[in-house]
Amino acid sequence: MFELDSLAKWLIALGLGVAAFGLLLFLLGQIPGTDRLGRLPGDLRFELADGRISCFVPIVSSILLSIILTIVLNVIIRLFNR
């Protein structure tokens, strides 16, 4: 039926995953230039005059992150397929 040992293992793995993700976010925050993401030329921001409604579409930032992640993942996959 349901075993507490398997639940404990899943919770430990989930906790380690969350900690690793937090460490990754911390390290990414230390890279110079990452504070400009979301404010690049081509990222669209629409606001009403009274400021109550706003819409933000980070087109260029999304494309840049997609290119970087594609390159990084391709390098990692090529290293593991040797």
HELIX and SHEET records of a PDB file:
HELIX    1   1 LEU A    4  GLY A   29  1                                  26    
HELIX    2   2 THR A   34  ARG A   36  5                                   3    
HELIX    3   3 ILE A   59  PHE A   80  1                                  22    
SHEET    1   A 2 LEU A  44  GLU A  47  0                                        
SHEET    2   A 2 SER A  54  VAL A  57 -1                                        
END                                                                             
